Amino acid sequence: MEPSARPLRKLGFLTIGLFDGADPRPGHETTLEIIELGEQLGFDSAWVRHRHLQYGISSPVAVLAAASQRTSRIDLGTAVIPLGWENPLRLAEDLATVDVLSGGRLNPGVSVGPPMHWDRVAPALYPDTAQAEDFGYGRVRRLLDFVRGERAVPDGGTEGFEVFSDRVEPHSPGLAGRMWYGGGSLRSARWAGENAMNLLTSSVVKPEQRAEAPPGGWDFAAIQYEQIRAFRAAHPDGERARVSQGLVVIPTDSASAEQRAKYAAYAERRLPRTAAPQGPAGLLFAPDLVGTSAEIAERLHSHAAFREVDEVAFALPFDFEHADYVQILTDIATRLGPALGRK
């Protein structure tokens, strides 16, 4: 097995945080327990997904505020917050507050674009300003400016007994360096680099538009590799610019026979979407990696994009049981991580 060109430095995981709509507290508690377990197992980071009008975490910043009080070491990230749902100034306040509470462990990941199901959502989300909202990169720039401590208003000052600041408060100086952009296209990768953000990659990419498949078929790893290289070429830090990869990995080392069968069936159901770009957006999905840690490590060491990163946030499957997640996380921490060279 040929080792990765960049030894694995940070091991993380990503969870969606599902819950029962009729009784949502247990699901949120389970998410917090999973994050606590991640810290106990020695993971470097735990990330939560973001889902609106679904039965997954709709307020990751609030969940991570709670997680910050149950943990002391593990980094806490969002993958990702869709900024079309957010006011950048208010979000900057929330992010800085949680970063302060966590002792500087927050890693906010964001993305742009209109909210999903925009036609249905717009009347509730922006009843008076829907047509005027900017869902492009300008929304990220506003957030970055506020997080970096740029002026939010022309001046502060004192009014009676009240003191006002001209920037977002609290200000957390280190937070700006931990802002991530969730990108899956060459354009977004370059933009993240040009704006000195970190890059979150996932199990989804958007290939450059073309009428038919390239010779040899669609190669997810090659497409993601090209995006990572474009990001670093545009970033002020060059080769030192941070990139995290978020493929779905399901190690089976300590899994029961029943779990192995379930995991294999899960990956098989999702495999057809990896053959060609899907849907109007033309998104290409990576195959889920299921097998022993040694088998998964061998596949990753030959993955062109994985060889370019030294940080990962492996994504947990959406709808498994808590016991499954415990087994998968334990195997990732104790077997897959070491097989990938993490010390």
Residue pairs with C-beta under 8 A, 6 or more apart in sequence:
1 297
1 298
1 301
2 301
2 302
3 301
3 341
4 300
4 301
4 306
4 307
4 310
4 340
4 341
5 307
5 308
6 307
6 308
6 309
6 310
7 310
7 341
7 342
8 310
8 311
8 312
8 337
8 340
8 341
8 342
9 310
9 311
9 342
10 44
10 45
10 244
10 310
10 311
10 312
11 42
11 43
11 44
11 45
11 312
11 314
11 332
11 333
11 337
11 340
11 342
12 43
12 44
12 45
12 46
12 47
12 75
12 77
12 244
12 311
12 312
12 313
12 314
13 38
13 43
13 45
13 46
13 47
13 313
13 314
13 315
13 316
13 329
13 332
14 46
14 47
14 48
14 49
14 79
14 246
14 313
14 314
14 315
14 316
15 31
15 34
15 35
15 46
15 47
15 48
15 49
15 316
15 325
16 48
16 49
16 51
16 56
16 57
16 316
16 318
17 27
17 28
17 30
17 31
17 48
17 49
17 56
17 57
17 63
18 27
18 55
18 56
18 318
18 319
19 25
19 26
19 27
19 28
19 30
19 31
19 55
19 56
20 26
20 27
20 55
21 55
24 55
27 55
28 57
28 63
30 322
31 48
31 57
31 63
32 63
32 66
32 67
32 70
33 322
34 46
34 322
34 325
34 329
35 46
35 67
35 70
35 71
35 74
35 76
36 67
36 70
36 71
37 326
37 329
38 46
38 74
38 329
38 333
39 46
39 71
39 72
39 73
39 74
41 329
41 330
41 333
41 334
42 333
43 74
43 329
43 332
43 333
44 74
44 75
44 311
45 74
45 75
45 76
45 77
45 107
45 311
45 313
46 67
46 74
46 75
46 76
46 77
47 76
47 77
47 78
47 79
47 107
47 109
47 246
47 313
48 57
48 60
48 63
48 64
48 77
48 78
48 79
49 56
49 57
49 60
49 79
50 56
50 57
50 58
50 60
50 78
50 79
50 80
50 81
50 82
51 57
51 58
52 58
52 82
52 85
52 115
52 116
52 121
53 117
53 121
57 63
60 78
60 81
61 78
61 81
61 91
61 94
61 95
61 98
61 108
64 76
64 77
64 78
64 98
64 102
64 106
65 97
65 98
65 101
65 102
67 76
68 76
68 98
68 101
68 102
68 103
68 105
68 106
69 101
71 105
72 103
73 105
74 105
75 105
75 106
75 107
76 98
76 102
76 105
76 106
76 107
77 106
77 107
77 108
77 109
77 180
77 313
78 107
78 108
78 109
78 110
79 109
79 180
79 182
79 200
79 202
79 246
79 313
80 109
80 110
80 111
80 180
80 181
80 182
80 200
81 91
81 108
81 109
81 110
81 111
82 110
82 111
82 112
82 113
82 115
82 116
83 91
83 110
83 111
83 112
83 135
83 139
83 140
83 143
84 112
84 113
84 114
84 115
84 118
84 133
84 135
84 139
85 115
85 125
86 139
86 143
88 139
88 140
88 142
88 143
88 146
89 142
89 146
89 152
89 168
91 143
92 143
92 146
92 147
92 168
93 168
93 169
93 170
95 106
95 108
95 147
95 172
95 175
96 147
96 168
96 169
96 170
96 171
96 172
96 175
97 170
98 106
99 105
99 106
99 172
99 174
99 175
99 178
100 170
100 172
104 172
104 174
104 175
106 172
106 175
106 178
107 178
107 180
107 198
108 175
108 178
108 179
108 180
109 180
109 181
109 182
109 200
110 140
110 143
110 179
110 180
110 181
110 182
111 181
111 182
111 183
112 135
112 136
112 137
112 139
112 140
113 135
114 135
115 121
115 122
115 125
115 135
122 130
123 130
126 133
137 191
137 195
140 181
140 195
140 197
141 195
143 179
144 176
144 179
144 195
144 197
146 152
146 167
146 168
147 168
147 172
147 175
147 176
147 179
148 176
149 167
149 168
149 171
149 173
149 176
150 167
151 166
151 167
152 166
152 167
152 168
153 166
154 166
155 166
156 163
156 164
156 165
156 166
157 163
157 164
158 164
178 198
179 197
179 198
180 197
180 198
180 199
180 200
180 244
181 188
181 191
181 192
181 195
181 197
181 198
181 199
181 200
182 200
182 202
183 189
183 191
183 192
183 199
183 200
183 201
183 227
183 231
184 201
184 202
184 204
184 205
184 206
184 227
184 283
185 205
185 206
185 227
186 208
186 226
186 227
186 230
189 199
189 227
189 228
189 230
189 231
189 234
190 230
190 231
190 233
190 234
191 234
192 198
192 199
192 231
192 234
192 235
193 199
193 230
193 231
193 232
193 233
193 234
193 235
193 241
194 234
194 235
196 235
196 236
196 237
198 241
198 242
198 243
198 244
199 228
199 231
199 241
199 242
199 243
199 244
200 244
200 246
200 313
201 224
201 227
201 228
201 243
201 244
201 245
201 246
201 305
201 309
202 245
202 246
202 247
202 315
203 246
203 247
203 248
203 285
203 286
203 288
203 315
204 283
204 284
204 285
204 286
205 220
205 223
205 224
205 227
205 283
205 284
205 286
206 277
206 281
206 282
206 283
206 284
207 218
207 223
207 277
207 282
207 284
209 282
213 276
217 275
218 275
218 276
218 277
218 284
220 274
220 284
220 285
220 286
220 287
220 305
221 286
221 303
221 304
221 305
221 306
222 304
223 284
224 245
224 286
224 304
224 305
225 304
225 305
225 307
225 308
227 305
228 243
228 305
228 308
228 309
229 308
231 241
231 243
232 238
232 239
232 241
232 243
235 241
242 311
243 308
243 309
243 311
244 309
244 311
244 312
244 313
245 305
245 306
245 309
245 311
245 312
245 313
246 312
246 313
246 314
246 315
247 286
247 288
247 289
247 300
247 306
247 312
247 314
247 315
248 286
248 288
248 289
248 314
248 315
248 316
248 317
249 288
249 289
249 290
249 296
249 300
249 314
249 315
249 332
249 336
250 263
250 266
250 267
250 288
250 289
250 290
250 291
250 317
250 328
251 291
251 292
251 293
251 296
251 328
251 331
251 332
251 335
251 336
252 259
252 260
252 263
252 290
252 291
252 292
252 331
253 292
253 293
253 331
253 335
254 327
254 330
254 331
255 263
255 327
255 331
259 324
259 327
262 320
262 324
263 290
263 317
264 290
266 288
266 290
266 317
266 320
267 287
267 288
267 290
270 285
270 287
270 288
271 287
271 288
273 285
274 284
274 285
274 286
274 287
276 284
277 283
277 284
278 284
278 285
288 317
289 296
289 299
289 300
290 296
291 299
292 335
293 331
293 332
293 335
293 336
293 339
294 339
296 336
296 339
297 336
297 339
297 340
300 306
300 340
301 307
301 340
306 312
314 332
316 325
316 328
316 329
317 324
320 328
